[in-house]
Structure formats: C-alpha cells, structure tokens
Amino acid sequence: QIVLGVQKNGLRPAWPQGQLPELQHLYLKCVEQDPDARPKAKEVVQLLTQIEMDLRSELKAAHKQAQQVVSAQQAMVVAAAQVAQ
C-alpha cells in the first residue's frame, strides 16, 4: 500500500516541524513526483554547501553579538565596582 501511495498519490514523509526551511525546500525538490524535476547530485551538493555557508555566517554573527554583550556587561561590572570603592 505504501509503495502504491508513493507511486500513484505522491505520498511522502512529512517534514518535521522546527527544521530549517532551506532544508525543507531542498527535500521537497528531491522528492518531486517527476524524477526529471528532481535536482541532480551536483545541484544538491551546491545547495547543501550554500546552506552550510549561510548557517556558518549566521552563527558567526550571533557569536560576535554575544561577545559584545558580554564585554558590555563586564564593563558595567567594572564601573560599578569602581563606584562602590
């Protein structure tokens, strides 16, 4: 029944909630009913590489922002300690 559902009705596993939309988009391309509409392996690698680069960039920016917050908090602690003296 599952095989028929996949072949005739386009039955596909549901995409898990809370996952990267970029990966969901790639997944949907990869499970297209028409095999000719699916991306080639080279395109999949390119898309995955781009997703990885984007994630690394976002993480780097978030890390930098977190470091700035910590530095600001440390400066406030030092300033408060100086005022308390």
N, C-alpha and C positions, 0 to 999 in steps of 0.2 A: 504494500500500500504506500509506503514511504517513497519508494522508487517511482511509482506512478504519479504520486503527488509532486515530486520534483520534476519529472519529465513533462507532465501534461499541464500542471497547475502552477508551476513556478514556486513550489514550496521551498522555502529557505529557512535556516535557523534565524531566530530573532536576534537582533543586535542588542547586546547587554546595555542597560541604562548606565549613564555616567562615564562612558568611554569617549575617547577623543572623536569629535565629529569628522576630522580628517581621515581617521582610520575607517570610520563607518562609510564614508564616501568611497574610499578605495574598496572596501568589502563589497559594497553594492555594485561597483563596476565589475568586480571579479566574479560575482555570482549572477551576472546577466543571463537571461534565458538563452539568448542568441550567442553562441560561442564566438562569433566574429566580432561581437560588440565588446567582448572582454579585453582588458589590456594585455599586451604582450609582456613577457617576463622582464624585458628591459625597461618598459614603462613602469612596472610595479616597483622595480629597484629604484628608479628615479624618483617616484612618488614617495617611497619609504625614506629615501635619503633626504628629500626635501622636508618631510615631516620631522625627521630627526634633527635636522639643522634648525628648523623653526623652534622645536622644543628646547634645544640647547641654548638658543638665543634668549628665549623667554626665561629659562632658568637662570641664565647669567644675569639678566636684567633684574630679576627678583632677588638674587643673591646680593647684587650691588645695592639695591634699595634697602635690604635688610641690614647690610653693613653700615649704611648711612644712618639708619635708625639707631643702631647700637652705639655708633660713635656719638650721636646727639645725646643719647641717654647717659653715656659715660661723661660727656662734657657737663651735663646738668648735675650729675652726682659730684663731680669735682668742684663745680661752682658752689653747690650747696654746702659742701664740706668747708670751703674757704669762708663762706659767710658765717658758718657756725663757730668758727675759731674766733 
